[in-house]
C-alpha cells in the first residue's frame, strides 16, 4: 500500500498542465511476482490512478500532511499526544506487534508513529483551534443539543413508554425496555446534520429549552420516537461539542479548506483532476 501511495504522490506533485496524464518514470520496476508472472509499478499505477476517487483522496491527504507540518509542526503537545497514541497501539497489539502493523499497512512502529500518531495529533490541534475560534458561527449553523432518543417500532408501546417517563420512570430504563438497538437512549450531542429521521431532528434543533417530546412519528422509517432534550445552551457543553466535532469530516474539511487555498493546492494530472472536480469540487482553486 505504501508503494502505491508513493507512486500516486509522484504523479500528483509533477508540474504540468491540466490536460496532461502522468506516467510513472520507472513503470517496469517489479513490485510483485506470482506464479512466474510480474506486477510492475506501471501495472499498479494504471489500475490505481483510475479507481475513483482513491487518487483524489491520496492527493488531499498528502496536502493535508504538508499543511499540518507547516501550521502545527512537531510541538511538545503533538509529541505528547502522539506518544500516548503509540503506547495505546502497542498495548492493543499485545504480543504480535508486527502483525498489527502489517494489518494497518505499516512496516515499522516508527512508520506508524510518524504517519498516523503524529498526523492525528497535529490534526486535532488545528481543528480544535478552528472550532474554538468559530464556535459561535458553528453553533448558529448546526444547532447542537444534548438529548436522549429512543426508537420504538410499535405505536402502542411508544405511548406506554412516554407515559412511564412522564410518570417519573428513568429514561434509560424505559429505553432498555422499549427501544431498538439503534437508539438505546444514550445521552448524545445531536446537530443539524446528525443521522436521525427528519421529524426527530427538527424537534431537536428547534428546541430552545430542555424538554421531553411527545411521541414523534417518522415518515422516513415508519417508527415512533421519543426525545428527552437535556441541554440546549451550547456554551454549557462547549468542550464536549469541540471534542465530538474535531473528528467529524465536515469540520475537519472546514478547518483545512482555507489552508489548501492559501498554499495554492493544485492538481496537474488530468485523470486525478477530473476525479477531484467530481468528488471534491471545493478543493479546485483556479
Secondary structure as GFF3:
##gff-version 3
##sequence-region A 1 286
A	DSSP	alpha_helix	2	13	.	.	.	ID=ss1
A	DSSP	beta_strand	30	34	.	.	.	ID=ss2
A	DSSP	beta_strand	37	40	.	.	.	ID=ss3
A	DSSP	alpha_helix	41	48	.	.	.	ID=ss4
A	DSSP	alpha_helix	54	71	.	.	.	ID=ss5
A	DSSP	alpha_helix	76	93	.	.	.	ID=ss6
A	DSSP	alpha_helix	97	104	.	.	.	ID=ss7
A	DSSP	alpha_helix	109	112	.	.	.	ID=ss8
A	DSSP	pi_helix	113	117	.	.	.	ID=ss9
A	DSSP	alpha_helix	118	133	.	.	.	ID=ss10
A	DSSP	alpha_helix	135	142	.	.	.	ID=ss11
A	DSSP	beta_strand	145	152	.	.	.	ID=ss12
A	DSSP	alpha_helix	155	166	.	.	.	ID=ss13
A	DSSP	alpha_helix	171	178	.	.	.	ID=ss14
A	DSSP	beta_strand	188	190	.	.	.	ID=ss15
A	DSSP	alpha_helix	198	206	.	.	.	ID=ss16
A	DSSP	beta_strand	211	212	.	.	.	ID=ss17
A	DSSP	beta_strand	216	217	.	.	.	ID=ss18
A	DSSP	beta_strand	224	231	.	.	.	ID=ss19
A	DSSP	three_ten_helix	234	237	.	.	.	ID=ss20
A	DSSP	alpha_helix	238	245	.	.	.	ID=ss21
A	DSSP	alpha_helix	249	262	.	.	.	ID=ss22
A	DSSP	alpha_helix	270	279	.	.	.	ID=ss23
A	DSSP	three_ten_helix	281	283	.	.	.	ID=ss24
###
